[in-house]
Amino acid sequence: MFRSTVVFANIAAGSGAALCALIHALSFFDVVPGFLVRLFAATVLAVFPFGGFTIFLALRVGRTYGVSGVDLSAFIAQRAPRWQRHVGIVALVYASIHLVLVAFGAVGAQKSTGPTHVPFVLSAFVVWFYLWFMQVFTVGLRDPKIVEPKARRSDQARA
């Protein structure tokens, strides 16, 4: 049951990342339909429960392998597929560049503030969050010690 929950969470995180990336791309041309803005708002709100589940799974990885703190993030990154690490790094750098440009005023604020307005910085960082969630879920799915149910003491005594 836990494995299927992690598979569902991984698929949902991938869908969230793809949706945010699509909305981000459409924002460049200022053609984001209203229903996509509402989906984006739901995707932003979904970051919180996904983040909680991701922290739970990351702590389970850390407890299983005796890793904690900053080492845990590096441990998960090493075990994640290379393409996910690279895409996550590119998304983080891209979002950070947007944040720096907006913070220093090199890029003016988007002119449109209507109901179809999606901030570039927000959509870029939400993509990065979902990509990081996918890394943790993928590491959990690749390791049977993490997602397989642990044997109960009564079951161990029978064996």
Secondary structure per residue as TSV (DSSP state, phi and psi in degrees):
chain	resnum	aa	ss	phi	psi
A	1	M	-	360.0	-41.2
A	2	F	H	-65.8	-38.2
A	3	R	H	-61.9	-43.9
A	4	S	H	-65.9	-32.7
A	5	T	H	-65.3	-42.2
A	6	V	H	-68.4	-38.1
A	7	V	H	-62.4	-46.7
A	8	F	H	-60.3	-43.5
A	9	A	H	-63.5	-38.1
A	10	N	H	-66.1	-42.5
A	11	I	H	-65.2	-43.3
A	12	A	H	-64.9	-38.6
A	13	A	H	-66.1	-40.4
A	14	G	H	-63.3	-40.2
A	15	S	H	-65.7	-40.0
A	16	G	H	-63.7	-42.2
A	17	A	H	-64.4	-43.2
A	18	A	H	-65.3	-42.1
A	19	L	H	-62.7	-44.7
A	20	C	H	-66.0	-38.1
A	21	A	H	-65.5	-40.1
A	22	L	H	-63.8	-45.5
A	23	I	H	-64.6	-38.3
A	24	H	H	-62.0	-44.3
A	25	A	H	-65.1	-41.5
A	26	L	H	-67.8	-27.5
A	27	S	H	-65.7	-28.7
A	28	F	H	-61.8	-33.3
A	29	F	T	-98.9	0.7
A	30	D	T	57.3	43.0
A	31	V	-	-126.7	40.7
A	32	V	-	-83.5	115.4
A	33	P	-	-64.6	154.6
A	34	G	H	-59.3	-38.1
A	35	F	H	-67.4	-30.1
A	36	L	H	-71.5	-30.9
A	37	V	H	-66.2	-40.9
A	38	R	H	-66.3	-39.5
A	39	L	H	-63.8	-38.4
A	40	F	H	-63.6	-41.5
A	41	A	H	-61.5	-42.0
A	42	A	H	-65.4	-36.8
A	43	T	H	-66.7	-39.0
A	44	V	H	-64.2	-43.3
A	45	L	H	-67.0	-31.7
A	46	A	H	-70.3	-14.8
A	47	V	H	-58.1	-35.6
A	48	F	H	-67.9	-51.5
A	49	P	H	-66.3	-36.3
A	50	F	H	-64.2	-38.7
A	51	G	H	-62.6	-41.3
A	52	G	H	-62.6	-44.3
A	53	F	H	-66.0	-37.2
A	54	T	H	-64.6	-42.7
A	55	I	H	-63.1	-42.3
A	56	F	H	-57.8	-47.8
A	57	L	H	-67.8	-39.3
A	58	A	H	-64.2	-40.1
A	59	L	H	-65.8	-34.1
A	60	R	H	-66.3	-40.1
A	61	V	H	-61.9	-46.6
A	62	G	H	-61.9	-42.0
A	63	R	H	-66.8	-38.4
A	64	T	H	-65.3	-38.7
A	65	Y	H	-106.9	4.7
A	66	G	T	67.5	37.5
A	67	V	-	-117.9	142.5
A	68	S	-	-148.0	169.6
A	69	G	T	66.4	-142.2
A	70	V	H	-64.3	-31.0
A	71	D	H	-62.3	-30.5
A	72	L	H	-64.7	-43.4
A	73	S	H	-61.8	-44.2
A	74	A	H	-66.6	-37.7
A	75	F	H	-62.6	-45.1
A	76	I	H	-66.1	-41.5
A	77	A	H	-62.7	-36.5
A	78	Q	H	-68.4	-33.3
A	79	R	H	-87.0	-14.2
A	80	A	S	-75.1	155.5
A	81	P	-	-59.4	145.8
A	82	R	H	-58.5	-40.7
A	83	W	H	-63.7	-35.5
A	84	Q	H	-68.5	-39.2
A	85	R	H	-61.6	-46.0
A	86	H	H	-65.7	-43.7
A	87	V	H	-65.0	-40.1
A	88	G	H	-63.8	-41.7
A	89	I	H	-65.1	-43.4
A	90	V	H	-62.0	-43.3
A	91	A	H	-64.1	-40.3
A	92	L	H	-66.5	-43.6
A	93	V	H	-63.9	-43.3
A	94	Y	H	-60.6	-47.0
A	95	A	H	-65.0	-38.3
A	96	S	H	-65.6	-39.1
A	97	I	H	-61.9	-44.3
A	98	H	H	-58.7	-44.1
A	99	L	H	-63.0	-43.4
A	100	V	H	-66.0	-42.4
A	101	L	H	-63.6	-41.1
A	102	V	H	-70.0	-40.6
A	103	A	H	-64.4	-38.2
A	104	F	T	-92.8	4.5
A	105	G	T	74.6	11.8
A	106	A	S	-68.0	-28.9
A	107	V	S	-119.2	125.8
A	108	G	-	-68.6	162.4
A	109	A	-	-64.9	150.4
A	110	Q	-	-60.2	138.4
A	111	K	S	-70.0	-35.7
A	112	S	-	-79.9	124.9
A	113	T	-	-125.0	21.5
A	114	G	S	-77.3	-167.2
A	115	P	T	-68.9	-10.9
A	116	T	T	-106.4	20.8
A	117	H	-	-88.2	125.6
A	118	V	-	-126.9	117.5
A	119	P	-	-64.1	135.7
A	120	F	H	-60.6	-44.4
A	121	V	H	-62.8	-43.9
A	122	L	H	-63.3	-47.7
A	123	S	H	-65.2	-35.8
A	124	A	H	-67.6	-42.0
A	125	F	H	-70.5	-33.8
A	126	V	H	-66.1	-37.8
A	127	V	H	-59.0	-45.4
A	128	W	H	-62.1	-42.1
A	129	F	H	-58.3	-47.9
A	130	Y	H	-65.1	-35.1
A	131	L	H	-66.1	-38.0
A	132	W	H	-66.8	-39.7
A	133	F	H	-59.5	-42.8
A	134	M	H	-61.1	-38.3
A	135	Q	H	-60.4	-47.4
A	136	V	H	-64.5	-43.6
A	137	F	H	-63.8	-40.8
A	138	T	H	-65.9	-41.5
A	139	V	H	-61.5	-42.3
A	140	G	H	-63.5	-40.1
A	141	L	H	-71.7	-29.3
A	142	R	H	-77.5	-14.1
A	143	D	-	-115.5	111.2
A	144	P	H	-64.7	-21.2
A	145	K	H	-67.5	-24.1
A	146	I	H	-88.0	-46.7
A	147	V	H	-99.0	-15.6
A	148	E	S	-78.7	144.0
A	149	P	-	-66.4	143.4
A	150	K	-	-81.1	144.4
A	151	A	-	-69.6	138.8
A	152	R	-	-75.1	159.6
A	153	R	H	-63.0	-36.3
A	154	S	H	-66.6	-35.1
A	155	D	H	-71.2	-34.8
A	156	Q	H	-69.8	-34.2
A	157	A	H	-68.6	-31.8
A	158	R	H	-70.6	-32.1
A	159	A	-	-78.6	360.0
